[in-house]
Amino acid sequence: MSRITEVFARLQRERRKALIPYVTAGFPYPDITPELMHGMVAAGADVIELGVPFSDPSADGAVIQKAGDKALAAGIGLVQVIEMVRVFRQKDTRTPVVLMGYANPVERYDQRHGGAGSDGGSAFVRDAASAGVDGLLIVDYPPEECVAFADELRRNNMDLIFLLAPTSTERRMAQVAAVASGYVYYVSLKGVTGAGNLDTAAVEAMLPRIRQHVKLPLGVGFGIRDAATACAVARSADAVVIGSRIIQLIGDLPRDAVTPAARAFLQGIRDALDAQSRAA
């Protein structure tokens, strides 16, 4: 059983909702990410999504694109991201870490590091598993082409996570359900990260449709910016994912203010989610 599955099973027993913050690796300072991850866990994060900087993102809005550009300029690539997870694992062996990004860095990693490992699998999967990565969300990997990759990840106790959107068809939901593990991430808005206003009624209407096909926990992201929207989403979702708002919050802060600011923000979200769960 993966760490992600264990976390969602525990939260279900506790009747609580998962809080999943996203941060771009190496932002806003190249060496701050493990420290920032620990701070977010201390504030109540259940899973951490760690963005892998990429020069040509298709799903990221201006805020996360800018963060990725800054990290790339500082020399942060997939090698460095894996090492950040390894450092994080020196103190935290429980909190799941999901790498979120695009196909190009993953495939380039294998090209540069010998392709297949000694067991015939991916060098990237080998190294990510060794570092303590628990899941991957590769935005531009279609589920129908990922059966073998998903199997390899599961053999290494990692989950392959997919996005669904307001435009997803019943067929796409079924395709995702056939290969996904860990959780499924529902993109609540049409467009890129940080765009538009969250329509919580539309989210509540969509999730039952998805659950007809997907039996995994459902996380909802894109557009969650505060405790009120997090709680509104958590009424129907199993997890709330917050990214662009955190990036905005920490982007221009002095180094020593970054982790405290992120921790205080997430603590407020955690407290609100838990209060809502108790009341229910």
C-alpha positions in Angstrom: 0.0 0.0 0.0 1.4 3.4 -1.0 1.8 6.2 1.5 -0.9 8.1 -0.4 -3.4 5.3 0.1 -2.5 5.1 3.7 -3.1 8.8 4.3 -6.5 8.8 2.6 -7.6 5.7 4.5 -6.6 7.3 7.8 -8.4 10.6 7.0 -11.5 8.6 6.0 -11.5 6.9 9.4 -11.1 10.3 11.1 -13.8 11.8 8.9 -11.4 14.6 7.8 -10.5 16.0 4.5 -7.0 16.1 3.0 -5.1 19.3 2.5 -2.7 19.2 -0.4 -0.6 22.3 -1.0 1.4 22.8 -4.2 4.7 24.6 -4.5 7.1 24.9 -7.3 10.4 23.2 -6.4 13.2 25.8 -6.0 10.9 28.8 -5.6 11.2 31.4 -4.4 14.8 30.5 -3.3 16.7 27.5 -4.7 17.6 25.9 -1.4 14.3 26.6 0.5 12.1 23.7 -0.7 12.7 21.0 1.9 12.4 23.6 4.7 9.2 24.9 3.2 7.8 21.3 2.8 8.4 20.7 6.5 6.7 23.9 7.4 3.6 23.0 5.4 3.4 19.6 7.1 3.6 21.3 10.5 0.6 23.4 9.4 -1.4 20.3 8.6 -0.6 19.4 5.0 -1.5 15.7 4.3 0.2 15.4 0.9 2.6 17.8 -0.8 2.5 18.4 -4.6 5.9 19.5 -5.7 6.0 21.2 -9.1 8.8 20.3 -11.5 9.9 23.5 -13.3 9.5 23.3 -17.1 10.0 25.8 -19.8 6.8 25.1 -21.8 4.0 24.4 -19.4 0.5 24.0 -20.9 -1.7 23.9 -17.8 0.0 26.5 -15.6 -1.2 30.1 -15.3 1.0 33.2 -15.1 1.7 32.9 -11.4 3.1 29.3 -11.6 4.8 29.9 -14.9 6.7 32.8 -13.4 7.7 30.7 -10.4 8.9 27.9 -12.8 10.9 30.4 -14.8 12.6 31.7 -11.7 13.5 28.2 -10.5 14.8 27.2 -14.0 17.0 30.3 -14.0 18.4 29.2 -10.7 19.3 25.8 -12.2 16.5 23.7 -10.8 15.7 20.6 -12.9 14.4 17.1 -12.2 17.7 16.0 -10.7 17.6 18.7 -8.2 13.9 18.1 -7.4 14.5 14.4 -6.7 17.4 15.5 -4.4 15.0 17.9 -2.6 12.7 15.0 -1.8 15.6 12.9 -0.6 16.6 15.7 1.8 13.0 16.1 3.0 12.8 12.3 3.7 15.7 12.6 6.1 13.3 14.0 8.6 9.9 13.0 7.3 9.1 9.4 6.3 5.3 9.7 6.5 4.0 12.6 4.4 3.4 11.6 0.7 5.1 13.7 -2.0 3.7 13.9 -5.5 5.8 15.3 -8.3 3.6 17.3 -10.7 4.9 18.3 -14.1 5.3 17.4 -17.8 6.5 14.5 -19.9 9.6 16.2 -21.3 11.6 16.4 -18.1 10.8 12.8 -17.2 11.7 11.4 -20.6 14.8 13.6 -20.8 15.9 12.3 -17.4 15.9 8.7 -18.7 17.9 9.8 -21.8 20.5 11.5 -19.6 20.7 8.8 -16.9 21.0 5.6 -18.8 17.4 5.0 -19.8 16.3 1.7 -18.2 17.5 0.6 -14.8 19.1 -2.8 -14.1 15.6 -4.3 -13.8 14.6 -3.0 -17.3 12.5 -0.2 -15.8 12.8 3.5 -16.0 15.9 5.2 -14.4 13.6 8.0 -13.4 11.2 5.7 -11.6 14.2 4.0 -9.9 15.7 7.2 -8.7 12.4 8.8 -7.7 11.4 5.8 -5.7 14.8 5.7 -4.0 14.4 9.3 -3.0 11.0 8.8 -1.5 8.6 10.1 -4.1 5.1 8.7 -3.7 3.3 9.8 -6.8 3.4 11.4 -10.2 1.0 13.7 -11.9 2.3 14.1 -15.5 -0.1 16.6 -17.1 0.4 15.6 -20.7 0.5 11.8 -20.2 -2.9 10.4 -21.6 -4.2 7.5 -19.5 -4.7 5.2 -22.4 -0.9 5.2 -23.1 0.1 4.8 -19.4 -0.8 1.3 -18.5 2.7 -0.1 -18.4 4.1 3.1 -16.7 1.4 2.9 -14.0 2.2 -0.8 -13.4 5.9 0.1 -13.0 5.1 2.8 -10.5 2.9 0.6 -8.5 5.7 -2.0 -8.3 7.7 0.8 -6.7 5.0 1.8 -4.3 4.2 5.0 -6.3 0.9 6.2 -7.7 0.0 7.7 -11.0 -2.4 10.5 -10.6 -4.5 12.1 -13.4 -6.4 15.2 -14.0 -10.1 15.4 -14.9 -11.8 18.6 -15.9 -15.3 20.1 -16.4 -15.0 19.1 -20.1 -14.1 15.4 -19.3 -16.3 12.9 -21.0 -17.7 9.7 -19.4 -15.2 7.8 -21.6 -12.3 9.8 -20.3 -13.4 9.3 -16.7 -13.4 5.5 -17.3 -10.0 5.6 -19.0 -8.6 7.5 -16.0 -10.3 5.1 -13.5 -8.6 2.1 -15.3 -5.0 3.2 -14.6 -5.0 5.8 -11.8 -4.1 5.1 -8.2 -3.7 7.2 -5.1 -6.3 9.9 -5.9 -7.7 11.8 -8.9 -7.3 15.6 -9.3 -10.4 17.4 -10.5 -9.6 20.7 -12.2 -12.5 22.8 -11.1 -12.1 25.5 -13.8 -11.8 25.6 -17.5 -8.4 27.1 -18.3 -5.1 27.3 -16.5 -4.1 27.5 -12.8 -5.1 30.7 -11.1 -7.7 31.6 -13.7 -11.3 32.6 -13.0 -13.6 32.3 -10.0 -14.4 28.9 -8.5 -18.0 27.8 -9.0 -18.6 25.5 -6.1 -22.1 24.5 -7.2 -20.7 23.2 -10.4 -18.0 21.2 -8.5 -20.7 19.7 -6.3 -22.7 18.7 -9.4 -19.7 17.2 -11.2 -18.1 15.1 -8.5 -21.0 12.5 -8.3 -20.7 12.0 -12.0 -17.0 11.3 -11.6 -17.6 8.9 -8.7 -19.7 6.7 -10.9 -16.5 5.8 -12.7 -13.7 6.7 -10.2 -13.6 4.9 -6.9 -10.4 6.7 -5.7 -10.4 9.8 -3.5 -11.1 13.0 -5.4 -9.1 16.1 -4.9 -10.2 19.5 -6.2 -7.9 22.3 -7.2 -7.6 25.4 -9.4 -9.3 28.4 -7.8 -9.1 27.6 -4.1 -7.7 30.7 -2.5 -8.9 30.9 1.1 -10.6 29.0 3.9 -14.1 29.8 2.6 -13.5 28.2 -0.8 -11.6 25.3 0.7 -14.5 24.5 3.0 -17.1 24.9 0.2 -15.1 22.4 -2.0 -14.5 20.0 0.9 -18.3 19.5 1.3 -18.2 17.2 -1.7 -14.4 16.5 -2.3 -12.0 14.3 -0.4 -9.2 16.8 -0.7 -8.5 20.4 -1.5 -5.5 21.4 -3.5 -4.0 24.9 -3.2 -1.2 26.2 -5.4 -1.3 29.6 -7.1 -2.4 31.4 -3.9 0.6 30.0 -2.0 3.0 31.0 -4.8 1.6 34.5 -4.8 1.9 34.7 -1.1 5.5 33.7 -0.8 6.9 35.0 -4.1 8.3 38.4 -3.0 9.1 37.6 0.7 12.5 37.7 2.3 13.9 34.2 2.7 13.3 33.9 6.4 9.7 35.0 6.0 8.7 32.4 3.4 8.1 29.3 5.5 6.3 31.1 8.3 4.0 32.8 5.8 3.1 29.6 4.1 2.7 27.8 7.4 0.3 30.5 8.8 -1.8 30.5 5.7 -2.1 26.7 5.6 -2.8 26.5 9.3 -5.9 28.7 8.8 -7.1 26.4 6.0 -6.5 23.3 8.1 -8.3 24.7 11.1 -11.3 25.7 9.0 -11.5 22.3 7.3 -11.3 20.4 10.6 -13.9 22.7 12.2 -16.2 21.9 9.4 -15.6 18.2 9.7 -16.3 18.3 13.4 -19.5 20.2 12.8 -20.7 17.6 10.3 
